[in-house]
């Protein structure tokens, strides 16, 4: 019972950490939005992803933190927090690696497939990346809880799949599509490989190894 209590405490601590990471992420992009608005959205024009322009490649890193107007950032903030929290609650370190992969995949996809000279900015590619990651992580990690979360998210946010298809001008479906692909790829690359290893001897009760096994078993149960 004591080991399970400690396991639950660790999971709650990780979830709390994920919560504050996403609060910080949202606070940062809203502060950037204020500065961008004051500058008449010059930051988005200068530091977004400019397709087929080598000088626009650094925008791959900066574009997810920039938006074109208040409606744009408001539309992204809710899904960003929900999917980001679900992507991060099992471990912030892995979450940061997945985020980097999503940003790279989404940005390069936009750079290669958008109309030459067009400029793209916004966090929606990252949103779709987290969405894809949350959908597949449970299947790749073989965690029952995450499989259930993925199914529920797919059903509740099924309308998001329409964002992966070509649509009206001004919406970067390319960023959505390649971000989603990056999230799915992240689920595969950063999957839990412990289930593929030979079974190890049982750890002594109360040891760190036993505690980690409790966490894993709780996640799989």
N, C-alpha and C positions, 0 to 999 in steps of 0.2 A: 504493500500500500504506500509506504514512504517513497519508494522508487517511482511509482506512478504519479504521486503528487509532485515530485521534483520534475518529472517529465512534462507534466502539464504546465508547471511554472516556466520551464524553458520555452515551450511553445508559445505561451502567452507573451513572454519577453520578446521573442522573435516577431510576433504579430505586432506588438507595440512599436518595435523598432521600424517595421515596415510602414506602419501608420505615419510615424513622424518623418520618415524619408519622403513619403508622398506629399505630406503637408509642406515640407520644405521645397519639394519640386514645384508644387503649385504656387507657393509664395514667390519663388524665384521668377517663374514665367509671368506672373502678374506684375511684379516689379519691373521686369523688362518691358511688358506691355505699356505700362505708364510712361516709361522713357521713350518708347517707340511712338506712342501717341503724341507726346510733346514734340517729337521730331518729325511729325507728320508722316510717320511710317517709313522714314528714310532707312532705318535699320533693316527692315524687311527687304527693301529694294536692294540694299548694298550687301547684305549678308545672308540672303536666301540662296537657294541652289539655282544658279543660272545654267540652263541646259547647254551642253556642248561647248562651254567656255571653260578653259583650263583655270582661269582666274576665279571661276565660280565654284571650284571643287571644295575650298575651305568652308563654303556654305553648307556642306553636308553636315558638319558638326554644329553650326550655329542655327540653322533653319528651324529645327524642332522647338527652339525656345522663342521664336518670333511668330507674330500673327498679323493679319491684315486689318482687323478692326475688332471692336468689343464683342460683336456677335460671334466672330470666329473663335476667339479664346473661350467664350462662355460655352460654345457647343463642344469644345474639346475637353474642358476641365472635368466635368462629371465622369465621362468614360475613362479619362486618363487616370483619375484617382481610383476608380473601382478596379479596373484591370491591372493597374500598376500595383495596388495593394495585394491583389490575389497572386500576382507574379512574384512579389517580394516576400510574402509572409513565411516562406520556407527557408529563407536565407538571403540577406541583403547582398553579400559578396557575389553569389551566383547571379542575382538579379542585375547587378551592375554590368557583368559580362554580357548577359542577354541583352540589356539595353544598348550597349555599344554595338553589338552585332545588328540589332534592329535598325539603329540609326544609320549604320554603314550600308546595309542592304536597301533600305528605303531611299537614302540619298543618292546612291549610285544608280538605282533603278530610275529615279526621276531624272538624273543627269543624262542618262543614256537614251531614255525613251520619250521625254517631253519635247515639245516643239523648240527648235533652236532659238536661243535668246529669251525664252520664257523664264520667269523667276518664281520659284515655289518656296513657301514658308509655312510653318504650322506644325503642331504636334500630332496631327491625325495619323501620320505614318507610324509614329511610336504607339499610338492608341491601338491601331490595327495589329501591330507587332505583338503587343501584350495580349491582345485578344487571341491571336493565333497560338501564342505560347501557352496560355491558360487552357485552351481547348485540348492540346495534345500532351501536355506535361504528364498528366495522370497515366495515360496509356504508355508512354515511354518509361516512366518511373515505376509503373505498376503499383501506384498508390490509390487505393479505393476512394479515399476522401477527395483526391484531386480529380479522379475520373468523374465522380458525381458533380463536383464544381464545374468541370468542363462541360458536361451535359446540360446542367442548369443554365450556364452562361450562353451556350449555343441556342437554347430554346428561348431564353429571355431577350437575347440580343440578335435574333435571327435576321432582323432588318439590316444589321451591319454588313451582311454579306453582299448586299446591293452596292455598297461602297467599293467593292473590288472590281466592278465593271465600269467600262467607259460611260461617262455621264456628261451633264451639261458643262459648258466652258466655265472655268474658274475653280473647279474642284479637281484636285490632283488624285485621280483614281490610281495613277501609277505609284504614287507614294503609299497609298493604302495597300495596293496589291503586293508591292515588294517589301513593305513593312510586315505584312502578314506572313509572307514567305520567310522573312528573316526570323519571325517569332517561332514558326514551325521548325525551322532549322535549328534555332536555339534550343528548343525542346529536345531535339535529337542529340545535338552536340554536348549539351550540359546535362544529360540524363543521369540518373542515379545508376552507376555501374556496379554497386555492391551486390545487387541481386544476381549478377552473372558470375560472382566469385565463388570458389568452393566454400562450404560451410566451415566456419572457424570453431575451435573449441569454446565451450560455454565460458563466459567471463564470470569471475567471482561476484556474487551479489553486492551491490553498492559501489562497484568500481565504475570508472568513467566509461569503459567499454560497455558494461552492462546498461548504463544509463542511456548511451547512444542507441543501443539496440531497442530499449524501451521506446525511445522517440520514434524510431523507424517502424516498430511494430504498431505503435499507436496510429501513425500516419497511414499504414497499410490496412489497419483494421476497420 
